[in-house]
Amino acid sequence: MLKEKQIVKGNIQFIDEDGNGVFYVGKDKVLVRHVFEKEQVQARIQKRIQKGYVAELIRVDQKHPGRIKPACPIFEKCGSCHLLHMDAKAQSDFKKNQLIKLCKDAKLPLQVKDILTMEEPYHYRNKMIIGFQKDRNRHIQAGFYEEFSHKIIPYKRCLLHPEICDEIVEEIVSLMEKLRIEPYEEDKRRGLLRHVLLRYGKQSGKIMVVLVINQNVFPARKNFVNALLHKFPNITTIVQNVNTRKTSVVLGDQERVLYGKGYIEDTLCGLKYRISSKSFYQINHEQTQVLYQTGIDMLELTGNEKVLDAYCGIGTIGMSMAHKVKQVIGVEINKDAVNDAIVNAKINDVKNIRFICDDASAYMKKAQQRKERFDVVIMDPPRSGSNEQFLSALVNMKPKQILYISCNPITQVRDMQYLKRFGYVGDAMQGVDMFPNTNHVETVVLLSHKKADSYIHIDVEFGEGEGKIPVDSIAKRAEAYKPKEKVTYKMIKEYIEAKYGFKVHTAYIAEVKRNLGLPMYDAPNAVEELKQPRKHPTPEKVEAIKDALRYFAVI
């Protein structure tokens, strides 16, 4: 067992899906940021988490040729930009290689194309969330949450933010000091201002400021708003959001418009969009246009298609292709986003699109029961991916094409494994660098239902003699190619108890499978909630479960 502040050395074996460099000290797994695969490093142990030991990089003894000096002064403390130590080519190669490995491990024969990158990969974020705290001298600081903690790392300028937004944050801190507005203290649940959320229209230049407060009353509201607008008259709207819950979720349910209309507008792919505080709108304006155009080009639309835009948000994907198809139906569970989508369609005079407020999975099931057909289904689910209910209804609906856009290739690959079982396969995966300088990448894959190109007729004679196929040889071959026995959770649990002498809960097995990106669709109903508040499996149990999965050839 490693100790806090212990200095350890090692060679980075691989970079995991979260951007951590991984090496081992004995059997102990060490996670360290801001490294390359195969680099020799020294690191200081900081803490132990479920995945292993988190360590701070001290020194790189053997550097990768793609390593550069990060341009950010808080790079080593802030957990937002994972790859600022890599030059542009190294970042692109890293992301492409991660996708290649994912597809290979999942046995998906996809050609992974070169990442579509940005020429200027800075100041691209159109949404920012800032927290606040007081330092030892009781001065207010604005900043980001440190990775693996709730500690705020102070900042002045961020390379990913529009400069005007950081200037607004700086003025907000100054006003908090002048008007004695206390920042929210999470552990004590006191203080007024929890967060500030900013949204910026890249094309329109419009700015939204959302003040998230810890109570219904904002004592210095008028003075605060007037002073902020005096310094920044280009602010379009200011919204007060109330969040009194003990939660890491930023926004609460109650809102009040303090200035302006409560939304901003921006132009994307030649269309205008209304964006409210809770609307989903892609972070990177420039690369979103690249992403959507890539997907549209893949589909080779004829103009006669009926399209389902699942997880549609405020309707950006569906509306961007509406002029190329017969009809689009967008489905979204967020009521505010649907309201914005309906308005957006009216603003742009798009008449062949309609929006439905519903869970995508539930809608798909109902559409299947109605025997409603779609030529194209567009999927852009959250990071958790889709689910069996949605995918089952999808394959039963039998669309000609599925355009799967994802911000999490791990869950995308998992879902594509399921779809492959029903004949939906793709030829290529295109990565789009929506989040330069971070370990994230957006991917798009076109899936089609593959049918036989042609058929041939063969006459076969069974029996003994020349030109005939012996029946006993068929039986032997059938036995050799007999499908493997389905590996159940019960078999895994029995194997672990027999070999290691302890029991593991089904939920632990499911968690390990999920972390490995394995399909979860065969999970039995036995994956119930634990009777006590849920805990994570110990490292010992995680390794035992992985051993069992290897034994049964699951991994």
C-alpha positions in Angstrom: 0.0 0.0 0.0 1.3 3.4 -1.0 1.4 6.4 1.4 0.3 10.0 1.0 3.3 12.2 -0.2 5.3 9.1 -1.1 7.5 9.7 -4.2 7.1 6.9 -6.8 8.7 6.3 -10.2 7.4 4.5 -13.3 6.9 4.2 -17.0 3.5 5.3 -18.3 1.9 2.2 -19.7 -1.2 3.8 -21.2 -3.5 6.9 -21.0 -7.0 6.0 -19.8 -10.3 7.3 -21.0 -10.2 10.1 -18.5 -6.8 11.4 -19.6 -4.8 9.8 -16.7 -1.4 8.3 -17.3 -1.3 4.9 -15.7 1.7 3.0 -14.2 2.1 0.4 -11.5 4.2 0.3 -8.3 4.0 -3.4 -7.5 0.3 -4.2 -7.8 -0.8 -0.6 -6.9 -2.2 1.4 -9.8 -1.0 5.1 -10.0 -2.9 7.8 -12.0 -0.9 10.9 -13.0 -2.0 13.8 -15.2 -0.2 15.6 -18.0 2.0 12.8 -19.4 2.5 10.8 -22.5 2.4 7.0 -23.0 5.9 5.5 -22.4 7.3 8.5 -20.6 9.4 7.8 -17.5 8.1 9.9 -14.6 8.4 10.7 -10.9 5.2 11.5 -9.0 4.0 12.3 -5.5 1.1 10.3 -4.1 -1.8 12.6 -3.2 -4.8 10.4 -2.3 -6.4 7.0 -2.9 -9.6 6.8 -4.9 -11.6 3.8 -6.3 -9.6 3.6 -9.5 -6.2 3.7 -7.8 -3.8 6.3 -6.4 -3.9 9.9 -7.6 -0.4 11.3 -7.9 1.0 14.8 -8.7 3.6 14.9 -11.5 7.0 16.0 -10.2 9.4 15.3 -13.0 9.6 13.7 -16.5 12.9 11.9 -16.9 12.3 10.8 -20.5 10.2 13.2 -22.5 8.0 12.6 -25.5 8.9 14.7 -28.6 5.4 16.1 -28.7 5.6 17.7 -25.2 5.4 21.5 -25.0 5.3 24.0 -22.1 1.6 24.7 -21.2 0.6 28.3 -21.7 -1.7 28.3 -18.6 -0.4 29.2 -15.2 -2.8 26.9 -13.3 -2.6 24.0 -15.7 -1.1 21.6 -13.2 -3.8 22.3 -10.6 -7.0 22.8 -12.7 -8.6 19.6 -14.1 -10.2 21.2 -17.1 -7.5 21.1 -19.8 -5.9 17.7 -19.9 -3.7 18.0 -23.0 -2.1 21.5 -22.9 1.2 19.7 -22.5 0.8 18.2 -26.0 1.3 20.0 -29.3 -1.5 20.0 -31.9 -0.3 16.9 -33.7 0.2 14.9 -30.5 -3.3 15.8 -29.3 -4.8 14.7 -32.6 -2.8 11.4 -32.7 -3.7 10.7 -29.1 -7.4 11.1 -29.7 -7.3 9.0 -32.9 -5.3 6.2 -31.3 -7.8 6.1 -28.4 -10.6 5.6 -30.9 -8.7 2.9 -32.8 -8.1 1.0 -29.6 -11.8 1.3 -28.6 -13.0 -0.1 -31.9 -10.4 -2.8 -31.9 -11.3 -4.0 -28.4 -15.0 -3.9 -29.2 -14.3 -5.9 -32.4 -15.9 -3.2 -34.6 -14.2 -3.1 -38.0 -14.5 0.7 -38.4 -11.9 2.8 -40.3 -11.0 5.5 -37.8 -10.4 8.7 -39.9 -8.0 11.5 -39.0 -9.5 13.9 -36.4 -11.1 17.1 -37.8 -9.2 19.7 -35.8 -9.5 23.5 -35.2 -7.1 25.9 -36.7 -7.2 28.1 -33.6 -8.0 25.8 -30.7 -8.5 28.5 -28.0 -11.3 30.8 -26.7 -14.0 28.5 -28.2 -16.2 27.8 -25.2 -19.6 29.5 -25.4 -20.7 28.3 -22.0 -18.8 28.8 -18.7 -19.6 27.9 -15.1 -17.6 29.7 -12.4 -17.5 29.0 -8.6 -16.5 31.3 -5.8 -14.7 31.1 -2.5 -12.8 33.2 0.1 -9.0 32.9 0.5 -7.1 33.0 3.8 -7.3 36.8 3.8 -11.1 36.7 3.3 -10.8 38.0 -0.3 -13.2 36.6 -2.8 -11.8 34.4 -5.6 -13.4 33.1 -8.8 -12.3 29.7 -10.2 -12.8 26.1 -11.2 -13.2 23.0 -9.2 -10.0 21.0 -8.8 -10.2 17.5 -10.1 -11.1 14.8 -7.5 -12.1 17.5 -5.0 -14.5 20.4 -4.2 -11.7 22.8 -3.8 -11.8 25.9 -6.1 -8.7 26.8 -8.1 -8.6 30.6 -8.6 -8.1 32.0 -12.1 -7.9 35.3 -13.9 -7.9 34.3 -17.6 -8.8 30.9 -19.2 -7.4 30.0 -22.6 -10.7 28.4 -23.6 -13.0 31.3 -22.6 -13.9 34.3 -24.7 -11.9 37.2 -23.1 -15.0 39.3 -22.5 -16.5 36.6 -20.3 -13.4 36.5 -18.0 -13.6 40.3 -17.8 -17.2 40.0 -16.6 -16.3 37.4 -14.0 -13.5 39.7 -12.7 -16.1 42.5 -12.4 -18.5 40.2 -10.6 -15.8 39.4 -8.0 -15.2 43.2 -7.5 -19.0 43.9 -7.1 -19.2 41.0 -4.6 -16.5 42.7 -2.5 -18.1 46.2 -2.7 -21.7 45.0 -2.0 -20.7 42.5 0.6 -22.2 39.5 -1.3 -20.9 36.3 0.3 -19.8 33.3 -1.8 -21.6 30.1 -1.0 -19.7 27.7 1.3 -20.7 24.2 0.4 -19.7 22.5 3.6 -21.6 25.0 5.8 -24.4 25.6 3.3 -24.3 29.4 3.8 -23.5 32.4 1.6 -25.4 33.8 -1.3 -23.7 33.4 -4.7 -23.2 29.8 -5.6 -22.2 30.0 -9.2 -22.2 32.3 -12.3 -23.1 30.7 -15.6 -22.3 32.7 -18.8 -23.4 31.9 -22.3 -21.9 33.7 -25.3 -23.2 33.9 -28.8 -20.1 33.4 -31.0 -21.8 34.9 -34.1 -24.2 37.3 -32.4 -21.9 38.5 -29.7 -24.8 38.4 -27.2 -24.1 37.5 -23.6 -26.2 35.9 -20.9 -25.2 36.1 -17.2 -27.0 33.7 -14.8 -26.5 34.3 -11.1 -27.1 31.1 -9.1 -28.0 32.1 -5.5 -28.7 30.1 -2.3 -32.0 31.9 -1.3 -35.1 33.4 -2.9 -34.1 37.0 -2.0 -31.1 38.8 -3.6 -30.6 41.8 -1.3 -28.3 43.8 -3.5 -30.0 42.8 -6.7 -30.7 46.2 -8.3 -27.3 47.7 -7.4 -25.5 44.6 -8.6 -27.3 44.5 -12.0 -27.0 48.2 -12.6 -23.3 48.3 -11.8 -22.6 45.2 -14.0 -24.5 46.7 -17.0 -22.8 50.0 -16.6 -19.4 48.3 -17.0 -20.6 45.9 -19.7 -23.5 47.4 -21.6 -23.2 44.6 -24.2 -24.6 42.1 -21.7 -27.9 41.0 -23.4 -29.7 39.5 -20.4 -29.2 38.7 -16.7 -31.1 35.9 -15.0 -31.4 35.0 -11.3 -31.6 31.2 -10.6 -32.4 29.9 -7.2 -30.8 26.7 -6.0 -31.1 25.9 -2.3 -30.5 22.2 -2.5 -27.5 20.3 -1.2 -26.3 19.1 -4.6 -23.5 19.4 -7.1 -26.1 20.3 -9.8 -25.5 23.9 -10.7 -28.9 25.2 -11.7 -32.1 25.1 -9.6 -35.7 25.1 -10.9 -36.8 28.6 -10.1 -35.7 31.5 -12.3 -36.4 35.2 -12.5 -35.3 37.5 -15.4 -33.5 40.6 -13.9 -32.6 42.2 -17.2 -33.4 41.6 -20.9 -35.5 38.7 -22.3 -34.0 35.8 -20.4 -32.4 34.3 -23.4 -29.8 35.0 -26.1 -29.8 34.3 -29.8 -27.0 32.9 -32.0 -26.6 31.7 -35.6 -25.5 28.2 -36.4 -25.3 26.6 -39.9 -27.1 29.7 -41.2 -30.0 29.3 -38.8 -31.0 31.5 -35.8 -31.4 29.8 -32.4 -32.9 31.0 -29.1 -30.8 29.8 -26.1 -32.0 29.9 -22.5 -30.0 29.1 -19.4 -30.9 25.4 -19.4 -30.8 24.8 -23.1 -28.4 22.2 -24.5 -26.3 24.0 -27.1 -22.9 22.6 -28.3 -19.9 24.2 -26.6 -17.9 24.8 -29.7 -19.6 26.9 -32.4 -17.1 26.4 -35.2 -16.6 22.7 -34.7 -20.4 22.0 -34.3 -20.9 23.3 -37.9 -18.1 20.9 -39.0 -19.8 18.0 -37.0 -23.2 18.6 -38.5 -22.0 19.0 -42.0 -20.0 15.8 -41.7 -23.1 13.9 -40.6 -25.2 15.4 -43.4 -22.6 14.5 -46.0 -22.5 10.9 -44.7 -26.2 10.4 -45.1 -26.3 11.4 -48.8 -29.9 12.6 -48.5 -32.3 12.5 -51.5 -35.0 14.8 -50.1 -37.6 12.1 -49.5 -36.5 10.9 -46.1 -38.5 11.0 -42.9 -36.1 11.7 -40.0 -36.3 11.1 -36.3 -34.0 13.4 -34.3 -33.7 11.7 -30.9 -32.3 13.6 -27.9 -32.8 16.7 -30.1 -32.1 19.5 -27.5 -33.2 22.8 -29.0 -33.4 21.3 -32.5 -30.0 22.2 -34.0 -29.2 18.9 -35.8 -32.7 18.3 -37.2 -33.2 21.9 -38.4 -29.7 21.9 -40.0 -30.9 19.1 -42.4 -34.6 19.9 -42.6 -34.2 21.6 -46.0 -32.7 18.4 -47.4 -35.5 15.9 -46.2 -39.2 15.5 -46.3 -40.0 15.6 -42.6 -38.1 15.8 -39.2 -39.5 14.8 -35.8 -37.4 15.9 -32.8 -37.8 14.3 -29.4 -36.4 15.8 -26.2 -37.2 15.3 -22.5 -36.2 18.8 -21.4 -39.3 21.0 -21.5 -37.4 24.2 -21.7 -35.3 22.9 -24.7 -38.5 21.8 -26.5 -40.1 25.2 -26.0 -36.9 26.8 -27.5 -36.9 24.3 -30.3 -40.5 25.2 -31.3 -39.7 28.9 -31.2 -36.5 28.3 -33.2 -38.5 26.5 -36.0 -40.8 29.5 -36.2 -38.0 32.0 -36.3 -36.4 30.2 -39.2 -39.7 29.4 -40.9 -38.9 25.7 -40.9 -42.3 24.1 -41.5 -41.4 20.4 -42.0 -40.2 19.8 -38.5 -42.1 19.2 -35.2 -41.0 18.6 -31.7 -42.3 16.3 -29.0 -41.5 16.5 -25.2 -40.8 12.9 -24.2 -38.1 10.6 -23.1 -36.4 9.3 -26.3 -36.7 5.7 -25.2 -40.4 5.9 -24.3 -41.2 7.7 -27.6 -39.3 5.0 -29.6 -41.3 2.3 -27.9 -44.6 4.0 -28.6 -43.6 4.7 -32.2 -42.8 1.1 -32.6 -46.2 0.0 -31.3 -47.8 2.4 -33.8 -45.7 0.9 -36.5 -44.4 4.3 -37.3 -41.4 4.2 -39.8 -38.4 6.5 -40.2 -35.8 6.3 -43.0 -33.2 8.0 -40.8 -32.7 8.1 -37.0 -30.3 10.6 -35.6 -28.9 9.7 -32.2 -27.0 12.2 -30.0 -27.5 10.9 -26.5 -25.9 12.1 -23.3 -22.5 10.8 -22.1 -24.2 7.7 -20.6 -25.2 6.7 -24.1 -28.5 5.1 -25.0 -30.3 2.2 -23.3 -31.8 -1.2 -24.3 -35.3 0.1 -24.4 -34.5 2.7 -27.0 -32.1 0.4 -29.0 -34.6 -2.5 -29.0 -37.3 -0.2 -30.4 -34.9 1.3 -32.8 -33.9 -2.0 -34.5 -37.6 -3.2 -34.5 -38.5 0.1 -36.3 -35.9 -0.9 -39.0 -34.7 2.5 -40.3 -32.5 2.4 -43.3 -29.8 4.5 -41.7 -28.8 5.5 -38.1 -26.5 8.5 -37.7 -24.9 8.1 -34.2 -23.3 11.3 -32.9 -21.6 10.9 -29.5 -19.6 12.9 -26.9 -18.5 9.7 -25.3 -17.1 7.1 -27.7 -17.0 4.5 -25.0 -20.8 4.3 -24.6 -21.2 4.8 -28.4 -19.1 1.7 -29.1 -21.1 -0.2 -26.5 -24.3 0.7 -28.2 -22.9 -0.1 -31.6 -22.0 -3.6 -30.4 -25.7 -4.1 -29.6 -26.9 -2.7 -32.9 -24.4 -4.9 -34.8 -26.2 -8.0 -33.5 -29.2 -6.8 -35.5 -27.4 -6.1 -38.7 -26.6 -2.4 -38.2 -22.9 -1.8 -39.0 -20.8 1.2 -40.0 -17.7 1.6 -42.3 -16.0 4.5 -40.6 -15.8 6.6 -37.5 -15.1 10.3 -37.8 -13.7 12.2 -34.8 -14.3 15.9 -34.5 -12.2 17.8 -32.0 -15.0 19.7 -30.3 -13.0 20.1 -27.1 -9.4 21.0 -28.1 -6.8 20.8 -25.2 -9.0 18.3 -23.3 -9.1 14.5 -23.6 -12.7 14.6 -25.0 -13.6 14.1 -28.7 -16.9 14.0 -30.5 -17.5 11.1 -32.9 -20.0 10.4 -35.7 -20.7 7.0 -37.3 -23.2 6.2 -40.0 -24.8 2.8 -39.5 -26.8 0.9 -42.2 -28.6 -2.3 -42.2 -26.5 -4.6 -44.3 -28.3 -6.9 -46.7 -26.8 -9.6 -49.0 -25.7 -8.2 -52.4 -26.7 -11.3 -54.2 -27.8 -14.9 -53.7 -26.5 -18.2 -55.1 -28.2 -21.6 -55.1 -26.2 -24.7 -54.2 -27.3 -28.3 -54.4 -25.8 -30.5 -51.7 -25.9 -34.4 -51.4 -25.4 -35.9 -48.0 -24.2 -39.5 -47.4 -21.2 -41.7 -48.2 -19.4 -41.8 -51.5 -17.7 -39.5 -54.0 -19.1 -35.9 -54.1 -21.2 -36.4 -51.0 -20.8 -34.8 -47.6 -20.7 -37.3 -44.7 -23.3 -36.6 -42.0 -20.9 -37.4 -39.1 -18.4 -34.7 -40.3 -21.3 -32.2 -40.2 -22.0 -33.2 -36.6 -18.3 -32.8 -35.6 -18.2 -29.3 -37.2 -21.4 -28.3 -35.5 -20.0 -29.3 -32.2 -16.8 -27.4 -32.9 -18.7 -24.2 -33.8 -21.3 -24.6 -31.0 -21.9 -21.2 -29.4 -20.3 -20.6 -26.1 -22.4 -20.9 -23.0 -23.8 -17.6 -21.9 -21.8 -16.2 -18.9 -24.2 -15.3 -16.1 -23.7 -13.2 -13.1 -24.3 -16.3 -11.0 -21.3 -18.1 -12.7 -19.1 -15.1 -12.0 -20.1 -14.9 -8.4 -19.5 -18.7 -7.9 -16.1 -18.5 -9.5 -15.0 -15.7 -7.3 -16.3 -17.3 -4.1 -14.5 -20.6 -5.0 -11.2 -19.0 -5.9 -11.0 -16.1 -3.5 -13.2 -17.1 -0.6 -15.4 -14.0 -0.6 -18.6 -13.0 -2.2 -19.3 -10.1 -4.5 -22.6 -8.3 -5.1 -24.2 -8.4 -8.6 -24.1 -4.6 -8.6 -20.3 -4.7 -8.2 -20.0 -6.9 -11.2 -22.2 -4.6 -13.2 -20.1 -1.6 -12.1 -16.9 -3.2 -13.2 -18.4 -4.2 -16.6 -19.7 -0.7 -17.1 -16.3 0.8 -16.3 -14.7 -1.5 -18.8 -17.2 -0.4 -21.5 -18.8 -3.9 -21.7 -22.4 -4.4 -22.9 -24.9 -4.1 -20.1 -27.9 -5.4 -22.0 -27.6 -9.0 -20.7 -27.7 -7.8 -17.1 -30.3 -9.8 -15.2 -33.0 -8.4 -13.0 -30.8 -9.4 -10.1 -28.9 -6.1 -10.5 -31.0 -4.5 -7.7 -30.1 -1.7 -5.4 -28.0 -2.6 -2.4 -29.8 -2.7 0.9 -27.4 -0.3 2.4 -26.3 3.0 0.8 -24.3 2.1 -2.3 -20.6 1.6 -1.9 -18.0 0.9 -4.6 -16.2 -2.4 -4.8 -12.8 -2.5 -3.2 -9.7 -2.8 -5.4 -9.4 -6.4 -4.3 -12.9 -7.2 -5.5 -12.4 -5.3 -8.7 -9.4 -7.4 -9.6 -11.3 -10.6 -8.7 -14.2 -9.6 -10.9 -11.8 -8.8 -13.8 -10.1 -12.2 -13.2 -13.4 -13.9 -13.5 -14.3 -12.0 -16.7 -11.0 -13.1 -18.2 -11.6 -16.7 -17.1 -14.9 -16.7 -18.9 -13.4 -14.9 -22.0 -15.6 -11.9 -21.5 -12.5 -9.7 -21.7 
